[in-house]
Amino acid sequence: MDGTGGNWIGAFLEPHARNLTNPKDTAHLDPKTLRTVISNGIRESSMPAWGSVFDPAQIDAVASYVTRVFLVSTKNKQPTVDKHRSKDD
């Protein structure tokens, strides 16, 4: 998993997954927002709700992982090109 949403599974998702390596796509994501998205999912997308599967500590662990691996490490990087997103996304 490279965080771009452009792997073979990502190519089949509608709407396409966010590119977590692109600071433009992740600027609005903070730990609280991540926990909410992980817990509740995203309506009309392929992001499921994990709140009934994971306990709060596990949700915090997933949010911490995403923050540490993708969000913090991309703060100073240039955006990558996401072939799956239109300019209007």
C-alpha positions as a Markdown table, in Angstrom:
| # | Residue | x | y | z |
|---|---|---|---|---|
| 1 | Met | 0.0 | 0.0 | 0.0 |
| 2 | Asp | 1.6 | 3.2 | -1.1 |
| 3 | Gly | -1.2 | 5.6 | -0.1 |
| 4 | Thr | -1.8 | 6.9 | -3.7 |
| 5 | Gly | -5.1 | 4.9 | -4.2 |
| 6 | Gly | -3.7 | 4.1 | -7.6 |
| 7 | Asn | -2.9 | 0.4 | -7.0 |
| 8 | Trp | -4.9 | -2.4 | -8.8 |
| 9 | Ile | -7.7 | -2.4 | -6.2 |
| 10 | Gly | -7.8 | 1.4 | -6.2 |
| 11 | Ala | -8.5 | 1.4 | -10.0 |
| 12 | Phe | -11.8 | -0.3 | -9.3 |
| 13 | Leu | -13.1 | 1.9 | -6.6 |
| 14 | Glu | -15.8 | 4.5 | -7.3 |
| 15 | Pro | -15.3 | 7.2 | -6.4 |
| 16 | His | -11.6 | 6.7 | -6.4 |
| 17 | Ala | -9.7 | 6.7 | -3.1 |
| 18 | Arg | -8.0 | 9.9 | -2.0 |
| 19 | Asn | -4.3 | 10.2 | -2.7 |
| 20 | Leu | -2.8 | 10.3 | 0.7 |
| 21 | Thr | 0.6 | 11.3 | -0.7 |
| 22 | Asn | -0.7 | 14.5 | -2.1 |
| 23 | Pro | -0.7 | 17.4 | 0.4 |
| 24 | Lys | -3.6 | 19.1 | -1.5 |
| 25 | Asp | -5.8 | 16.0 | -1.0 |
| 26 | Thr | -4.9 | 15.7 | 2.7 |
| 27 | Ala | -4.7 | 19.3 | 3.9 |
| 28 | His | -8.0 | 19.0 | 5.7 |
| 29 | Leu | -7.2 | 15.8 | 7.5 |
| 30 | Asp | -6.3 | 16.0 | 11.1 |
| 31 | Pro | -6.4 | 13.2 | 13.7 |
| 32 | Lys | -10.0 | 13.9 | 14.8 |
| 33 | Thr | -11.2 | 13.9 | 11.2 |
| 34 | Leu | -9.3 | 10.7 | 10.5 |
| 35 | Arg | -10.9 | 9.0 | 13.5 |
| 36 | Thr | -14.3 | 10.1 | 12.4 |
| 37 | Val | -13.8 | 8.8 | 8.8 |
| 38 | Ile | -12.4 | 5.5 | 10.0 |
| 39 | Ser | -15.3 | 5.1 | 12.5 |
| 40 | Asn | -18.2 | 6.2 | 10.3 |
| 41 | Gly | -16.9 | 5.7 | 6.8 |
| 42 | Ile | -17.7 | 8.0 | 3.9 |
| 43 | Arg | -21.2 | 7.9 | 2.4 |
| 44 | Glu | -21.6 | 7.0 | -1.2 |
| 45 | Ser | -18.0 | 5.8 | -1.4 |
| 46 | Ser | -16.0 | 2.6 | -0.9 |
| 47 | Met | -14.8 | 3.7 | 2.5 |
| 48 | Pro | -16.6 | 1.5 | 5.0 |
| 49 | Ala | -17.4 | 2.3 | 8.6 |
| 50 | Trp | -15.1 | 0.5 | 11.0 |
| 51 | Gly | -16.6 | 1.7 | 14.2 |
| 52 | Ser | -18.5 | -1.6 | 14.8 |
| 53 | Val | -15.4 | -3.7 | 14.0 |
| 54 | Phe | -12.6 | -1.8 | 15.8 |
| 55 | Asp | -12.7 | -0.5 | 19.3 |
| 56 | Pro | -11.6 | 3.1 | 20.0 |
| 57 | Ala | -8.0 | 2.2 | 20.7 |
| 58 | Gln | -7.8 | 0.4 | 17.4 |
| 59 | Ile | -9.3 | 3.3 | 15.5 |
| 60 | Asp | -6.8 | 5.6 | 17.2 |
| 61 | Ala | -4.0 | 3.2 | 16.1 |
| 62 | Val | -5.2 | 3.3 | 12.5 |
| 63 | Ala | -5.5 | 7.1 | 12.5 |
| 64 | Ser | -2.0 | 7.4 | 14.1 |
| 65 | Tyr | -0.6 | 5.1 | 11.4 |
| 66 | Val | -2.1 | 7.0 | 8.5 |
| 67 | Thr | -0.9 | 10.3 | 10.1 |
| 68 | Arg | 2.6 | 9.1 | 10.7 |
| 69 | Val | 3.2 | 7.2 | 7.4 |
| 70 | Phe | 1.3 | 9.4 | 4.9 |
| 71 | Leu | 0.4 | 12.8 | 6.3 |
| 72 | Val | 3.4 | 13.8 | 8.3 |
| 73 | Ser | 5.8 | 12.4 | 5.7 |
| 74 | Thr | 4.2 | 14.4 | 2.9 |
| 75 | Lys | 4.0 | 17.8 | 4.5 |
| 76 | Asn | 7.1 | 19.0 | 2.7 |
| 77 | Lys | 6.7 | 17.0 | -0.5 |
| 78 | Gln | 5.3 | 18.3 | -3.8 |
| 79 | Pro | 1.9 | 16.8 | -4.7 |
| 80 | Thr | 2.0 | 13.7 | -6.8 |
| 81 | Val | -0.2 | 13.3 | -9.9 |
| 82 | Asp | -3.4 | 11.3 | -9.3 |
| 83 | Lys | -4.5 | 10.0 | -12.6 |
| 84 | His | -7.8 | 8.9 | -11.2 |
| 85 | Arg | -9.0 | 12.3 | -9.9 |
| 86 | Ser | -10.4 | 15.1 | -12.0 |
| 87 | Lys | -9.3 | 18.7 | -11.4 |
| 88 | Asp | -12.7 | 19.4 | -9.9 |
| 89 | Asp | -12.3 | 16.8 | -7.0 |
